[in-house]
């Protein structure tokens, strides 16, 4: 909590939120990639999706988990069509989120980081409102005691590990791309397509288009690029 000077020299509290954007982004990415398993972990942890501060991320998580709970489709394109009805969302944003952190083993830690940030945020709001109300009554001694107690409670809540979480997301992205998370990405040789529509070995890919539009030619090019990549990997090994 910081203070700022008002006219007359009296300091007033300046509200700050403890946020964990990286943890929230990582958690929602895991939910998108592993909806059924993530639903189980979230249920076991008694985690409330409402604790996700970012409105768009919260909306995506709620839609995906609801689809999973009802046994409905959780494909990224289905989630996109449902999510963009409530928030302004471009497909590339959802695609970027999908590839950010698919590592299921990080779910528990991201849940705790997000929950911790929500607790600290709530505590700061309560403290801020109490300081504002009590200052108007000029009850300095009571305010001092309240601040001391509140700070003691805050110290019991560990701050979000922002830097650690950033490193985890970077590591997760590397692991995802290299394939040691058992979900190797397919590199088509067309970066624009790879970035817009990530594909993995276990995915069922449907290529659609008008007759003579180049579907077969494109697929043959993808196959050629994959073979070329595999050969290059063998040569380097």
N, C-alpha and C positions, 0 to 999 in steps of 0.2 A: 504494500500500500504506500503510495507516495502522497505528498501534500503540495498544494500550490497556493500562492499568495492571492488573497482577495483584496479589494479596495478597503483600506483601513488597516491592512497589515495582518488580519486574522487568517490563519491557514485553514483551508478546507480540504477534506480528503479527496483525492483523485482516484476514482475507481479503476482498477486494473484486473483483468481476467487472467488466470493461469490456464493456458490453452495447450493442448497436445495435438496439433493438427496432424503430425506425422503418425501418431498412434491411431487416431481416428481413420486416417486414410488407409493405413495398413490393415486395420480391422475390417473395414468395408471391402477392401480388395480380397481379403481371405473369404469373406462371406460370399462374394460374387463367384469366386473360384470353387469354393467347397460349401455350397449352401446347406446341404443336409448335415454334414459334420459340424459346421459352424453353428447351426441351430441347436444341436445337441450340447456343444460346449457352452453356448450362451445360456441355455436352460440350466445346465449344471451349475454355472457360476451365478445364477440368479441375477444376470445382468440386464439392465433396462436400456433398450436402444435409445430411449429419450435422453440418456446421458451424453449422447453424441451431440456436440455443440453445433457443428456445421449443418445447416438445414438441408442442403442438397445431399450430403453424405448420409444423414439420418433417413431421408426419404428413400434413398436407394437401398439402404440396409433393411428398412421396414418392408419394402416391396419384395425384396429377394427372400427374406425370411418368411414372409406371409405366403409367397408362392411355394416355398419348400414345405411349410407346415401343411398346406392344403394338397400337396402332391402334384402341383401344377408345374408347367415348364419354367425353368430358371435360366434358359439360354440368355446370353448377354443382349441379344437383339430383342427378345421379349421384355427383358427388364428395361431396356432403353425406351421402348414404346410406352410402357406403363409409367416410367419415371418422368418422362418429358411432359406428361399431362399436368403435373403439379409444379414442376420447376423448370426453368429454362436450362436445357441440357443438350449439348451437342454430342454426337456419337463418339467423336475422338476423345472427349473428356471421359466418357465411360470406358472407352478402350484403354486409355492411359491408366485409369484407376484399376482396371482388370489386370493389367500387367505389372502393377506396382509391387504387389507382395502376395503371391499365391501360397506362401509357406504356411500350412495349417498349424505347425508346431508353435508358431509365434502367437497364435490366437489368445491364449491365456494371458500372456504378458501384455498384449495390447488392450485386452479387456480391463486389466487392472490399472494400466496407465490412463485409460479413458475415464474409468470410474473415479480414480484419484483426482483427476483434473476437475471432474464435475463436483466432487466434494469440496475442493478448495474454492471453486467458483462460487458455490452456494455459501460457504463460510465468509467469503469476502463481501458478498452482497449483504448478508446479515450484519456484518461488522460495519459496513459502509452506512447502512440505514440507521443503525444504532448510534453511530457517531454523529450523523446529521441531526437526528432527533434530540440527542442529549446536549449537543452543542447549543442548540437553540434555547435550552433551559439553563445553560451556564452551570452545569453540574460537573465541574472539573474533576473532583475527586472520584466520583462514580465513573466518569469516562475513563480515567486512568486505570481504574481497577478492571473495567470491562475490556479495555484494550489488552491489558496484561493477560487476562484469562483467555481472550480470543487468540492472542498470539501463541499461548501455550497449546491450545487446541490445534492451531495451524501447524505448529512444529511437529505434531504427531502424524500429520499427513505428509508423506514424502512428496516432494515436487516431481512433476513429470520429467523423465529423463529424455529431454528433447534431443540432445546431441547423440545419445546412445540409439535412440529410435531412428534418427536419420541414417546412422551407420547401418542399422539392421535393415532398413528399406533398401539401401544401396547393395548390401550383401545379398538380400533376397532377390533383387532384380538380376544380379549376376548369376546366382544359383539357378534362377528360372531359365535364363537364356542359355546357360551351359548344360542344363538338363539334369543336374544331380538331385533335383527334387522329384525325380521320376515322372516328370511331365514335360519332356523335351519339346521345345518349340520347333515348328517347321519353318525353315527359311526358304521362301519361294524364289528368292532372287529379285523380287520386286519390293523394295523397301516401303513404298507408299502403301502397298497392300498389307505387308507385315505389320506396319504401325497402326493401320486402321482396323484390320481384322486379324488379331493374333490367332494362330492355328497351332494345335499341338497334335502329337501322334495319335492320341486317342479320340480326336474329334472326327465327326462325320461331316465332310465338306460337300456341299451341293453347289455346283457351278451352273448358273442359269443364264439364259440369254436367247436372243432370237437366232433362227437358223442362219448358218454361215456368218455368225458374228465373231468367230475366232475362239470359241470355248475349247475345242480340242487342241488347237495350236497353243493356246495359253497353258493348258494342263501339261502338254508335252514339254513345253519350255520349263515349267516348274519341275517336272521329273528330271529333266536334263540338268537343271541347276542343283537339285538335291544330290544327284549322282556325282556331279563335279565337286560339290562341297565334301561329300564323303570320301572321295578319292584324295582330295587335298589333305583331309584329316589323317588319312592313312599314311600319306607321304611324310607329313610332319612328325608322325609317331615313329 
